[in-house]
Amino acid sequence: MVDTPAPSNQSEAGESHVGAIVGWGLLAVATVGFIWFIVTQLGAGYENREAEAQEMVQKYKGPQMQYTLKDQLIEFGNNARAKGRFVGTFAWSTTQDDGPIYRVSLVWKEDSATRKASWLVNLQDNSIEPEGDEAKSFMQPPPG
């Protein structure tokens, strides 16, 4: 009968493999930790700033605008009511798209229709871009 030696943690020269196993394990843990750190730092500083993005849009006053966007809503509603139409039930909402980019939306009722306008806000460079005709119309002087 042939005796097979039992596996051991030592090589033929009497050296242990435990050090190599522990070393590679620590390297793997350090790599995972480094990746986690980098991923979390890429978006750092821009989370939970919905209120700031929404305030930027509401306080926006473009070169052709007499009022801020928030005050422009009042004018918009007053002009519609003067023509016998209903405009109201304004609701703002904000979501983070990616990193410093937030999407600020305004939903309102106009007569029986529900309408929506959205703006993209970049907190990194403090820019505001309208998305679509509804948002662009709010950035124009109110009609007569």
N, C-alpha and C positions, 0 to 999 in steps of 0.2 A: 504494500500500500504506500502510495506516495503522499507524503505530508505537504500540504500547501500552507505556506505561512499565512497567518492571519494578517489582514491589512493593519497598518499602523500609521502613526502620524510622523514617522521618521523615514528618511530615505536610507539608501544603502550605506551612506557615509555617516549615518547617525544624526543627521540634521533634521529638525522639526519643520513641518509644513504649516504649523499653526501661525507663525509669524506672517507668512505670505497670505494666508487666508484672512487674517485680521487686517493686514495692510490693504488688500484689495477691497475688503468690506468697508473700511473707513474711506477709501477713495470713492467708492460708489455712493456712500452717504453724503460725502462732501460735494460730489457732483450734483446730486439731487438737490441739496441745499442751495448750491450756487444757482442752479436753474430756477428754483422757486424764487430766490432773491431777485434775479434779473426780471422775471415775469412780473412780479409784484411791483417793482420799481418803474416799469414802463408806463403804467397808468397812475402812478402815485401823484397825488396833489389835485386830481380832477374828479374824484369820486364825491358823491353827495353834495354837488354844487348846483342842484337844480334851481334853487331859489335865486342864486346869483345870475344864472343864465336867463331866467324868466324876467328878472328885474332889468337886465340889459335890454331885452326886447321891449318891455313896457316903457322904458325911459328913452328909447331910440327916437331921435328927431333928425330926419334926413335934411338935405339941403333945400328941398322944395316944400318941406313940411312946416306948417305953422304951429302944430302941436306935437307932443310926444305921441307914440302909438297908443298908449293907454288913454290919453285925453282925446285922441282922434276918434276913439270908439264912441265917446259922448257926442261928438259932432256928427258922426255917422248915424247914430240913433236919432238925434234931433232932426237931421235932414230927412230921414225916412218917415218919422212921425209927422213932420210938416206936410208930407205928401200923402198922409193917411195910411201909411204902412206900419207894421209892427217889426221892430228890430230890438232884440234884447236877449236875456238869458245867456250872457257871456260867461265862458268858463275857460280858464287857462290851464294847461298841463305841460309838463316838461319831462323829457326822458334823455338819458345819456346814450348817445350813439356809439362813439368810440373815442377813448382818451379824452381830449379837451372839447370834443364836439358834442353839443346838446341840440335836441330838436324841441323847440318851443311851439306849442300849438294853441290856437284859439278856436273854440267852437261856439257858435251862436245860432239863434233862431231868427230867421228872416221870413216874415209871414208864416207859412206852414212848413217851410223848408229848413233843414239843418245845414249850416255851412261851416267850412273849416279853412283856416289859414295856418301855415306853418313857416317857421324861420329856422335856419341852421345858425347856431351860435358857436363860435370858436373862442373858448376862454383863453387860449394861448396867445392869440393876437387880437382879441377883443373885436372880432369882425362879426357882422350879422348879414346873412344872405336870405332873401325871401325865397320860398319854394312855391312856385306857381303863381297864377294870376291873382288869386284871392289875397295872398300876402302882399303882392306888389301893389294892389289897389289900395291897401291900407297905408302904403307908404307915399301916396299921392295926396295932394291937397283935396279936401272934401269938395264934392261938387256943390256949386252955388247955392 
